[in-house]
Amino acid sequence: MGEPAYLALVESGELAERVEALRGLMAPCRLCPRRCHVDRIAGEMGFCRAGPEPMISSYGPHFGEEAPLVGVGGSGTIFLTHCNLGCAFCQNYDISREGLGHTVSIAELAEIMLQLQERGCHNVNLVTPTHYVPVLVEALGLAAQNGLRLPVVYNCGGYESLEALQLLDGILDIYMPDAKYADPAVSAELSGAADYPQRARVAIGEMYRQVGPLQLDERGIAVRGLLVRHLVLPEGLAGTARIMQFLAGLDREMYVNVMAQYHPCYRAHEHPRIARRITAEEYEAAVRAAREAGLHRLDKL
């Protein structure tokens, strides 16, 4: 399947130019659709509460990800602190909203990537990377210069800036966004982002343009492409059928994980419609909607 995409840009010197362009989006900050316009480089904080340096909560081989990422060696996850969404039901709210984690340097982050490779992971999986993109790409360049050869997974919430994504073209091998909502009113209520459905559609379309459908090697392990996650919510609030129709409209070969693990946590109890787990019938209806849309590459089904 060839080498990871970023190597060519490292060798040509273009990766360093991309880092500078991405840093330009930090002051005033336009790294995500919220466009807080704070000076992140100077330490000002916007909605995500992230500073200029990366913070991580943990890292290591992870075996709970999608099958093509896990393989036998696990997915090399780096859990980044903070988030540009405010999901009322966030299952990792201690990391995303409460700031659990510690600051690392660019050199330390690059070393972590190399450690994951040494431990036999199949990829470097950047979890919630949106607000740290410039420093992540800088660390990736340093790691590549020191021998990193793993594909990189951009594991995000789907609330992305087109401008930032375009600067990532040719750097990332695998995109794994959420497709959370079809209805702006629901996304406004549950994640504080009325424009989420529109932004996510544009972002997923751009990701697909860059990397195409998910490609697997002879072992069934992902090496390049787009993988989309969709969390089924109670009472059909996620708008599953519309999301599946959109994804199938891009490509019926789209690899999709229709996720059943929703459970009420964080502030979910403040929203009566999501203050319970989903039923088996609700999940079955979501899977049926995916299949009826023409999607057939469904994870672990």
Backbone torsions as a table, in degrees:
resi	resn	phi	psi	omega
1	MET	NA	-7.1	177.5
2	GLY	90.8	178.6	-177.8
3	GLU	-83.3	162.3	176.4
4	PRO	-58.0	149.7	-173.6
5	ALA	-60.5	-37.1	-171.8
6	TYR	-66.3	-21.3	-174.8
7	LEU	-61.3	-39.8	-179.7
8	ALA	-62.6	-38.4	-179.6
9	LEU	-73.6	-31.9	175.0
10	VAL	-64.0	-46.5	-177.3
11	GLU	-65.4	-35.7	-178.4
12	SER	-81.7	-14.7	-176.3
13	GLY	88.9	-3.7	-177.6
14	GLU	-70.6	-26.6	-179.4
15	LEU	-60.3	-40.5	178.7
16	ALA	-62.6	-36.5	177.3
17	GLU	-66.3	-37.8	178.0
18	ARG	-65.3	-39.2	178.6
19	VAL	-58.5	-45.1	-179.7
20	GLU	-64.0	-40.9	178.5
21	ALA	-64.6	-40.4	178.5
22	LEU	-68.0	-37.6	176.3
23	ARG	-61.8	-32.3	177.0
24	GLY	-62.1	-22.0	178.1
25	LEU	-83.7	-2.7	179.9
26	MET	-90.3	-16.0	-175.5
27	ALA	-148.8	100.4	-4.9
28	PRO	-72.2	147.2	-169.7
29	CYS	-70.9	121.7	173.5
30	ARG	-131.8	29.6	-176.6
31	LEU	-69.6	-21.2	177.8
32	CYS	-136.5	172.2	-176.2
33	PRO	-62.0	-14.3	178.8
34	ARG	-69.5	-26.7	177.0
35	ARG	44.4	61.6	-176.4
36	CYS	-66.1	-22.8	178.4
37	HIS	60.1	28.6	171.6
38	VAL	-89.9	161.4	177.9
39	ASP	-90.5	89.9	-178.2
40	ARG	-64.1	-34.7	-178.7
41	ILE	-63.3	-34.3	178.9
42	ALA	-84.3	-0.4	177.4
43	GLY	97.8	1.7	176.4
44	GLU	-69.0	148.8	-176.5
45	MET	-118.3	136.9	175.1
46	GLY	-103.8	-150.9	-176.3
47	PHE	-56.0	-41.9	-173.8
48	CYS	-72.9	-20.0	180.0
49	ARG	70.5	16.8	179.5
50	ALA	-86.9	142.8	175.8
51	GLY	-90.3	-165.8	-176.9
52	PRO	-77.0	-21.5	-178.0
53	GLU	-105.3	151.1	-178.2
54	PRO	-69.4	143.0	171.3
55	MET	-119.0	137.9	176.6
56	ILE	-126.3	150.2	176.3
57	SER	-97.7	-33.3	179.2
58	SER	-169.3	168.5	173.7
59	TYR	-155.7	160.4	177.8
60	GLY	150.0	175.0	176.2
61	PRO	-63.3	134.0	-177.9
62	HIS	-124.7	131.2	-176.2
63	PHE	-112.4	11.4	179.4
64	GLY	-103.3	8.7	179.9
65	GLU	-86.4	-176.2	-179.7
66	GLU	-62.6	148.1	-174.2
67	ALA	-51.6	-44.5	-178.7
68	PRO	-68.4	-16.3	177.3
69	LEU	-89.4	-31.0	-173.0
70	VAL	-79.9	-47.1	-177.7
71	GLY	52.4	-131.5	177.4
72	VAL	-107.8	-23.6	-176.2
73	GLY	-97.2	-7.1	-180.0
74	GLY	88.3	162.9	175.9
75	SER	-92.3	130.7	-175.8
76	GLY	-82.0	80.8	-172.5
77	THR	-81.2	139.4	170.1
78	ILE	-122.0	109.3	-177.4
79	PHE	-86.1	110.9	-177.8
80	LEU	-89.9	143.5	-176.6
81	THR	-83.2	148.2	179.9
82	HIS	80.0	170.5	-175.6
83	CYS	-162.4	151.4	179.0
84	ASN	-92.6	3.7	173.8
85	LEU	-112.7	161.7	-179.8
86	GLY	-125.2	54.2	-173.3
87	CYS	-64.4	126.2	-178.2
88	ALA	-64.7	-22.0	-175.3
89	PHE	-108.9	19.0	-174.1
90	CYS	-55.7	127.2	-179.7
91	GLN	-83.8	-11.0	177.8
92	ASN	-121.8	40.7	-172.8
93	TYR	-63.1	-26.1	178.2
94	ASP	-64.6	-29.6	177.5
95	ILE	-87.3	-49.4	-171.5
96	SER	-74.0	-38.8	-174.9
97	ARG	-110.3	-31.7	-175.1
98	GLU	-96.6	-4.7	171.6
99	GLY	77.4	26.4	177.9
100	LEU	-65.2	122.5	179.3
101	GLY	154.1	-177.0	179.4
102	HIS	-140.5	150.9	-178.7
103	THR	-75.8	139.9	175.1
104	VAL	-128.0	156.8	177.1
105	SER	-83.9	168.2	175.6
106	ILE	-58.5	-44.4	-179.1
107	ALA	-63.8	-39.6	178.8
108	GLU	-66.6	-39.4	179.3
109	LEU	-65.3	-41.4	176.3
110	ALA	-61.5	-40.8	179.1
111	GLU	-64.7	-37.1	176.6
112	ILE	-61.0	-43.3	177.6
113	MET	-58.8	-43.4	179.8
114	LEU	-68.0	-35.8	176.6
115	GLN	-62.9	-40.3	179.4
116	LEU	-62.8	-38.7	176.6
117	GLN	-64.5	-44.5	-179.6
118	GLU	-63.3	-28.7	-179.2
119	ARG	-83.3	1.8	174.2
120	GLY	90.8	12.5	177.9
121	CYS	-67.6	152.9	-177.5
122	HIS	-87.8	-12.7	-176.9
123	ASN	-162.1	167.4	168.6
124	VAL	-104.4	116.1	-171.6
125	ASN	-108.4	103.5	-178.0
126	LEU	-87.3	108.3	-174.0
127	VAL	-95.0	120.5	-176.1
128	THR	61.0	63.3	-172.4
129	PRO	-93.2	-11.9	-164.6
130	THR	-50.1	-47.2	-173.3
131	HIS	-81.0	-3.8	179.5
132	TYR	-119.2	14.1	-171.4
133	VAL	-50.5	-47.7	-177.0
134	PRO	-58.4	-45.3	-177.7
135	VAL	-73.5	-30.2	177.2
136	LEU	-66.5	-42.4	179.4
137	VAL	-67.6	-37.7	177.1
138	GLU	-62.7	-44.0	178.5
139	ALA	-65.1	-37.8	178.1
140	LEU	-60.8	-43.5	178.6
141	GLY	-60.2	-42.8	179.6
142	LEU	-66.0	-42.4	179.2
143	ALA	-63.5	-40.0	179.6
144	ALA	-63.5	-38.4	178.1
145	GLN	-64.3	-22.2	-178.7
146	ASN	-106.1	14.6	170.6
147	GLY	113.2	3.3	178.4
148	LEU	-66.8	131.6	179.7
149	ARG	-135.5	17.3	179.8
150	LEU	-88.0	146.8	170.7
151	PRO	-65.8	150.4	-178.2
152	VAL	-108.3	132.0	179.7
153	VAL	-102.8	127.5	176.6
154	TYR	-100.7	96.9	-170.5
155	ASN	-100.6	95.7	-167.8
156	CYS	-127.9	171.5	-179.6
157	GLY	-81.5	-6.3	178.7
158	GLY	91.5	-4.8	-179.2
159	TYR	-97.3	84.4	-167.3
160	GLU	-122.1	153.6	174.6
161	SER	-88.1	128.1	177.8
162	LEU	-60.7	-39.4	-179.9
163	GLU	-59.2	-44.6	179.0
164	ALA	-68.6	-42.2	-180.0
165	LEU	-60.4	-39.5	-179.4
166	GLN	-64.0	-30.1	176.9
167	LEU	-76.1	-13.1	177.6
168	LEU	-91.8	-5.4	-178.8
169	ASP	-59.3	125.5	-179.5
170	GLY	88.8	-1.6	179.0
171	ILE	-103.1	-45.1	-174.3
172	LEU	-94.3	145.5	-179.6
173	ASP	-97.4	-38.8	-174.6
174	ILE	-131.9	125.6	172.1
175	TYR	-103.2	135.3	175.8
176	MET	-134.3	79.1	178.9
177	PRO	-88.0	156.5	164.9
178	ASP	-78.6	150.9	164.2
179	ALA	-121.8	92.0	-166.0
180	LYS	-83.5	-44.3	-170.1
181	TYR	-140.1	151.1	170.6
182	ALA	-105.1	-19.1	-172.4
183	ASP	-108.5	120.6	179.8
184	PRO	-58.4	-35.8	-179.4
185	ALA	-65.1	-38.7	178.9
186	VAL	-69.3	-44.0	-179.7
187	SER	-66.7	-31.6	175.9
188	ALA	-66.9	-44.2	-178.3
189	GLU	-68.1	-44.4	-170.1
190	LEU	-95.1	-21.4	-179.0
191	SER	-131.1	2.6	178.3
192	GLY	66.5	32.1	-177.3
193	ALA	-147.8	88.1	-178.2
194	ALA	-62.5	-27.6	-177.7
195	ASP	-88.2	7.8	-178.0
196	TYR	-55.3	-50.8	-176.9
197	PRO	-55.9	-44.7	179.5
198	GLN	-65.3	-47.8	-178.3
199	ARG	-62.5	-40.7	-179.0
200	ALA	-67.0	-39.5	178.4
201	ARG	-61.9	-45.6	179.1
202	VAL	-63.1	-44.3	-178.1
203	ALA	-63.4	-46.4	-179.1
204	ILE	-65.2	-36.9	175.5
205	GLY	-62.1	-40.9	178.3
206	GLU	-68.4	-41.0	177.5
207	MET	-60.5	-43.0	179.0
208	TYR	-63.9	-40.3	178.2
209	ARG	-59.4	-39.0	-176.5
210	GLN	-73.6	-43.4	-169.6
211	VAL	-121.4	-12.9	178.2
212	GLY	71.8	-168.7	-179.2
213	PRO	-69.5	160.0	-176.2
214	LEU	-63.3	130.1	177.6
215	GLN	-110.6	136.6	-179.1
216	LEU	-115.5	149.0	174.9
217	ASP	-85.2	-172.8	-175.7
218	GLU	-65.5	-15.4	178.0
219	ARG	-93.2	-3.6	-176.3
220	GLY	84.4	17.7	-178.4
221	ILE	-101.2	136.6	-176.7
222	ALA	-66.8	135.3	176.6
223	VAL	-121.9	-21.4	-178.9
224	ARG	-167.6	152.1	172.3
225	GLY	121.4	-173.3	-174.4
226	LEU	-109.4	131.9	175.5
227	LEU	-128.8	126.1	-175.2
228	VAL	-112.4	135.8	176.0
229	ARG	-104.3	142.9	175.6
230	HIS	-139.8	117.5	179.6
231	LEU	-89.9	120.8	178.8
232	VAL	-74.2	129.4	179.6
233	LEU	-108.5	158.6	177.2
234	PRO	-59.2	151.2	174.0
235	GLU	60.0	23.1	178.1
236	GLY	66.7	22.0	-173.3
237	LEU	-65.1	-24.2	-179.1
238	ALA	-74.2	-15.8	-178.2
239	GLY	70.5	44.6	-171.8
240	THR	-54.6	-46.9	-175.6
241	ALA	-59.4	-43.2	-179.6
242	ARG	-66.7	-38.1	178.9
243	ILE	-65.8	-42.8	-179.8
244	MET	-65.3	-36.9	176.9
245	GLN	-64.6	-39.2	177.1
246	PHE	-63.5	-47.3	-178.7
247	LEU	-63.2	-42.3	178.5
248	ALA	-65.5	-30.5	177.5
249	GLY	-66.7	-28.7	174.4
250	LEU	-74.2	-47.1	-178.0
251	ASP	-172.6	123.5	178.0
252	ARG	-70.1	-8.2	174.5
253	GLU	-89.6	8.3	179.1
254	MET	-58.8	132.7	176.7
255	TYR	-89.1	122.1	-173.5
256	VAL	-129.3	135.8	172.1
257	ASN	-106.0	106.1	175.2
258	VAL	-86.6	108.2	-167.9
259	MET	-96.3	137.0	-175.8
260	ALA	-105.7	2.2	-167.7
261	GLN	-86.1	14.0	179.8
262	TYR	-58.4	132.8	168.3
263	HIS	-146.6	146.8	-175.4
264	PRO	-70.8	124.2	175.2
265	CYS	-150.4	-177.3	-176.6
266	TYR	54.3	-114.2	-177.9
267	ARG	-107.2	21.5	-177.8
268	ALA	-61.2	-29.2	-178.7
269	HIS	-66.2	-16.0	177.9
270	GLU	-79.8	-6.9	-178.1
271	HIS	-124.9	95.7	-171.2
272	PRO	-51.7	-33.3	-175.5
273	ARG	-70.5	-20.0	179.5
274	ILE	-115.1	16.7	-176.9
275	ALA	-86.9	31.2	177.3
276	ARG	-153.9	164.0	173.9
277	ARG	-72.4	163.0	173.9
278	ILE	-78.0	157.6	177.5
279	THR	-91.0	164.3	176.1
280	ALA	-60.7	-36.5	-179.6
281	GLU	-65.9	-39.2	178.7
282	GLU	-64.9	-40.1	178.8
283	TYR	-68.7	-43.0	178.6
284	GLU	-60.7	-37.5	178.1
285	ALA	-65.4	-37.2	179.3
286	ALA	-66.3	-43.7	177.9
287	VAL	-64.6	-40.1	178.1
288	ARG	-62.1	-39.7	178.2
289	ALA	-61.8	-39.1	178.2
290	ALA	-64.4	-45.3	-178.7
291	ARG	-67.9	-38.9	179.4
292	GLU	-66.4	-26.8	176.6
293	ALA	-75.0	-13.8	179.6
294	GLY	106.3	3.1	179.8
295	LEU	-82.9	137.4	-178.5
296	HIS	-133.1	-11.8	178.1
297	ARG	-92.2	79.8	-176.5
298	LEU	-107.9	130.7	-173.4
299	ASP	-69.2	129.0	170.4
300	LYS	59.1	33.9	178.0
301	LEU	-114.6	NA	NA
